[in-house]
Amino acid sequence: QPTSGEITCADEKYGLDYCEVKGQYFAKRALEVAVAGGHNIMMIGPPGSGKTMLAKRIPTIMPDLTVAEALEITKIHSVAGTLPLGCGVLKKRPFRCPHHNISETALIGGGSLPKPGEISLAHCGVLFLDEFPEFPRHCLEAMRQPLEDGIICVSRIKRTFIFPSSFMLVAALNPCPCGYYTHPTKTCRCTPNKIANYIGKISGPLVDRIDIHIELPAIAYQELSSPKDAEPSAIIKQRVQIARNIQKTRFSGEESFIFCNARMGVKQVKKYCCLEPDAQELLKLGMAELGLSARAYDKILKVSRTIADLDGSGSILPQHIAEALQYRSLDKHW
């Protein structure tokens, strides 16, 4: 039995590694920041830009499961009937990738005899929603409360069921219905109205709950043909683990259970995300230029705190705010 409180989850068991992904260095950095702080992330880019490849490799850079986490996800999958045959305890973080024609019950949970949905099956892991705008809008809107609270309540006449749903949301979408609006060589045939309607399928309040937004360009031939391997998942995971350890120490004295920066409440943001005057001025300028909401303001502070943790800095510096602002560039669409 494990005595250190950790369950070993070797990367080779996933069969995937970030060294296999050519180029997209900005996206890899954003994903590293997202995992280090437990932040939700949205990727927008043309077909073939590597969105799915990047998403599938996220579990390889996530911290190892603790004993408590492993037991909790094992219980959820056991209740849902998705526990692999002969499996005692799940030792890998879940990666769930439902199709966009999924029903609200299958995604959120419920039914005549309530069972956990995909958001609960992704607990302590990743929920990857590819073709994000193609999901029924009522399904996406139903995720707003679980994204905030980390649980989902399914009420019936005689009783209420509460399922854990603390997951990392990874959303991917094309820039337009045909996918080639930002492509350097292929022509987009979508009208401005079609593009606006496509992006408009995702509501502003839902976008506000996604901490990091990034745009992925098409990959150049020079990057694809390069014989040099990219940075492996094991190296990225080491940096993520160091940042998570900093956060674990930071929140150890908190009354409420907080394990990463993304879960900070207003009280913790005020306490741990204090800015120097120059960083405060930069944030003020960025908020005005991008027209960001109050919720986006909190998200930027949380993400900048994570970037500072990865940098080993006790203070949030202007460069950390500048990088965090880059991850909200898609707010102009909403």
N, C-alpha and C positions, 0 to 999 in steps of 0.2 A: 504494500500500500504506500502511496506517496506520503512523505512526511513533511516536505517543504511547502506544501500548499500549492504546488504547481504540477500540472500533468504535461509531460513532454509531448510536443506535437511537431515532429520533424518535418521540414519543408518538403523533403523528397516524397513524402506520402501524398502530397497534392499532385505531383507529376507536372507541375508548372513552375515557371520562374521568370522574374522580370528581365533576366539577361537575354531572354528570347525575343523581347520586344525592341525593335529598332526605332531610334529617334524618340520623338514626343517627350523630350526632357522636361519641358514645362509641366506637362500633364503628370509625369511621374513624381515630380516635386510636389505638385498639388495633392496627389494621392497620399504621399508620405505625410504631409501636414494633416490631411483629413484623418488618417489612421492614428497618427500620434495624439490627436486631440479628440477622437471619436466623433468627428464632424460629418454631416451629410454632404454629399457632393453631386453636382450635375455636370455632365459633359455634353457639349454640343459640337458636332463636326460632321463632315460629309461621310458617306459610306466608304469603308476601307481605311479610315483614319486610325483605327486601332482601339476604338471605345470598348468593344467586347473583350478583346485580348487583355487590355489593362484592367478591366473590372474583374475578370476571372482570376487574376493573380493577386488580388487584394488580400485574401486570407493568408497568403504566404508571407506577408510582412506584418501581420497582426500579432500582438503578444500571445504567448502560450496560454491556453485555458487554465484557470485555477480549478481546484477540485470542486468548489461550490458551483462555478459556472458549468462545468462538465456534467455534474449531477442534475442541474436545473434544466439544461437543454435536453438531456437524456429523458427526463420525466415528460417534457413537452412532446417530444417525438414519440414517446411510448403511448401517451394519451391519444395522439393523432393517428397512431397506427403506422407511422413512417419509420420506425426504428428498424434498421437492417437486421435480417435474420441472423441469430447467433451473436449479435453485438451486445456486450455488457454495458459499457459506458462509452459514449461518444467522445472522442479525443481531438476531433478537428472542429474548427469553427464552421458553422453552417454557411452555405452559399446558396441562396434561393433565387431562382430566375424564372418567375411565372410568365406565361404568355399574356399578351395584351388583351385577349378576349376573356380573361378570367372574370368570374362573378364577384360581387362584393362580399358574399359569404365566404367564398374560397380565399379571398385576399385578407379580409379582416377577421374572419372567424364567425361562428354561429351555427345556424341550422336548427332543426327541431330538437336534436340532441346536441347541444353546442360543443363544437370541437375547435381547437386552435386553427387559425388561418395562416397564410404565408408570412404575415408580419410577426407571428409568434414562433413559427418554425425557423425564422431567421434570427431569433433572439440570441444575443451575444455574437452575432455574425453579420453577414451582408445580405441585404435585399437588393437585388439588381433588377431594375425596371428598364428594359430596353424598349425603344420606340415609345418613350414616355408619354407624348401627347395622344397616342393611340389608345391608351387605357381609358375606360369610361370615366367621365369627369366625376360622377358621384363616388366611384371607388377611390379616386385620388383624394377627394375632399374628405372622405372618411378616415384617411390616414393622418389628418392634421392633429387630432387629439393624441393618438399614440406617439407621434413624433415628439410631442411636447412632454408627455407624462411617462412614456416607457411602459405603459400597460394599456390593455383594451378591456373594457367592461361590456359584457354581453348580457343584457337583461331579459329575463323571461317572467312569466306571471308569478311563478312560485319562488324563483331564486335568481340571483345574479352570479354570473361566472366572470372571474377576473383572470386573464391570461397575460403573462409577461410579454412585452414586445419592445425590448430595448435593443434596437438594431441600427446598423449603419446603412442609411439609404444611399444607393448609387443609382442615379438616373442618367439615361443616355438618350439623346435625340438628334435628329438631323436639323440643319438650319432652315429647311423648308420641306414641303411635301415630296419633291423629287430628290432632294438631298444635295443638290449641287450649287446652292446659292453662294457659298464662299469658296467654291473650287477654283483653283487657278487656271485650269485648262478646259474643263467641261462647262457647257452652257446651261444655266438654269432657265427653265421655261415656265416658272411659276409667276403669277401676277402679284403685285404688292398686297392685294387683298387676300389672296390665297396664303401668302406667307404670314400675314397678320393673323388670319383665322387659325392657322396651324399653331403658331406660338401661343395664341390666345386661349387655346384649350387648357392651358395650365394657368391656374389662378395666381394672382399676386400674393395672397396670403400663404399659399402653399410654397411658392418660390422663396418667400421670406424665411421659411422654416428650413431651407437648404442653405447651409453655411457657405459653401464654396461653389462657385460657377466658373467653368473654364471652357474656352474654345480650343478645339483641336484642328490644326490645319491638315491638309492632305500631306502624306509622307513623300518626300523627294526620293528620286531613284538613288542618289548618292548615299542616303542613309540606309535604304533597303539593301544595297549591294555591299555595304561596309563589312569587311571580315571581322572587325573588332566586336567582341561581345559587350553588351551593355552591363551596367552594374547589377550584380546578382541580388536576389531577394534577401539573402542572409545578411548582407551588409546593411541594407535599408532597415531590416527588422531590428538590428542592433541599435540603430539611432532611435527608432520608434520606442524600443523598450526603455532606453535611458530617459526619454521624454516622459513616458508613462510613469516611471519610477519617481520622477520629480513631482508629477501631479499626485501620485499616491501619497507621498510625504506631505505635500501641501494641504491636501484635504483630509488628512488623518484625524485632525482635531475638530472637524465639522460635525454638527449634530445630525444633519441629513446625509444619506449615503450618496456620495459623489465620487466617481472613480476616474473621470476625465474632464477636460476643460469644457467640452460641449454640454455637459450636464450642470454647469454652474447656474445658479439662480441670480436674481438681481443683487442679493446681499453679497454673494461671492464675487460677482463681477466688480462691484464697487470696492471690495476689499483687495482683490488680487490683480486688478487691471488698471491701476493708477498710471496716468501718463505724465511725462515731463512736458513742460510748456511747448517745446518744439514739436513733439509728437502729437500733442493736442491740437496744435495749429494745423498740422498736416491733415489730421482726421477731419477737422472742421472744413477744410478746403475740399477734401474728397467727397464728403457728404453733400456739400452744396453743388458740386459739379455733377455728381451722379444722381442727385435727387433721391437719396436713400431714406427708408423709413426708420422709425425708432427701433423696430426689431432688427433691422439690418445693422444698425449702430452697435447693438449688443453682440451680434454675430461677428462683426469686424474686431471688436475687442477680444472676444474669445479666441478667434483664429490668430490674432496677433500675439496673444498670450502663448498659444501653442508654438508659433514660430520662434518666439523668444526662448521657450523651453528647449526646442531642437537646437537652438544656437547656444544653449547653456547660459543664457542671460537672465539675471534676476529682474531686470527692468525691461519694460517694453519701449524699444527705441524707435526713432523715425523710420528706419529701414524695415522694421517688423510691421509697422502700420502700412507702409508703402506696398509691401508684398500682400498683405491682407486685403488692401483695396483692389489690387489686381484680380482677386478672386471674387469680386462682386460686379465685374464689368457687364454681365448680362442683364443687370437690373434695368437697363435702358429699354429692354424689350417689353417690360411690364410697367 
